[in-house]
Amino acid sequence: MSFKTKTQFFKQRVKALFWAGLVTFATLLGFSTMAQAADDGAKVVYHVDFKDPTRYSATLTSINNILNFYESELMEPEVHLVFVGYGLRFATDDDLKGTPYEADKPLVERRAELKGRLDALINVRGVKVHLCDKTRDEVGLPREKVYKGIQFAPSGVAKIAILQSEGYAYLKVQ
């Protein structure tokens, strides 16, 4: 490791320790508003209602990036991902033949990669993922065919609205 790399590493560690100490000190003194502000800023809901696998991949990358940022700032992130409409395509291995959401070649080619990334976000990073049950029911997809770890929301858009009313920032990758 070069001197410059060691110096950068040392500076990052000192910064992290400083902020951790400051938050601990403030908490001990009863200044919980600082921690509350950090918690409020670490609440995000992502909305996926589109069919493009590249755009969905960018969404997964964005989620990972925001988690990394919050964690580097010693914040505990709360991130939700809500699938509605075409988002159903990314919640199952079923090809959804004969439905408006039928899998196309670009999705089939990337499905395993996208599924693995979603699984890691759920099981390693703690992202909460929801599927609009109205969309699922509309095409007759059995719940057992939805990826493990995905929760069902009676209405995906209502779930998003509820999370926003609870202080979650709304993000949708374009």
C-alpha positions, 0 to 999 in steps of 0.5 A: 500500500502506497503512502498516499493510499495509507494516508487516505485510509487513515483520514477516512478512519479518523473521520468515521471514528470522529462522527461515531464519537460525536453521535455517541457523545450527543446521545449521552447528552440527550441530543437525540435530534441529530440522530433523528435527523439522520434516521429521517434522511435514510428512508427511501422507497424505489418504484419499479413499474417499467419493463426495461431490464437495463433500467431495472439494473440501474435501479439495483445499482442505485439502491446499492449506492445509496446503501453504501453512502448511508453506511459510510455516514454511519446512518442506518438506512431503510430502503424499500423497493416496490414492484407495480405493473411491469415490475412484476417481470423482475419478481418471478422466473415465470415468463408470464406468457399471454400477459402484458408483462410477458418476458422478452429476450433481453429479460430472459438473458439477464434474469439470473443476474438480476435475480441474484442482485435482488436476492443480495439486496434482500438477504445481505443488505436488508432491503424490503421488497414489495410486489403489488398483489393486485398486479400479481392477481391480475395475471393469475400468477401464484404467490409461490412463483414470486421470489422468496423474500418479496412481500405482498402489498394489496396495492403497490401504489398505496404502499408507496404513498404510505411510505411517503407519508411516513417520511420516505423519499421517493425515487424512480430511476429514469 
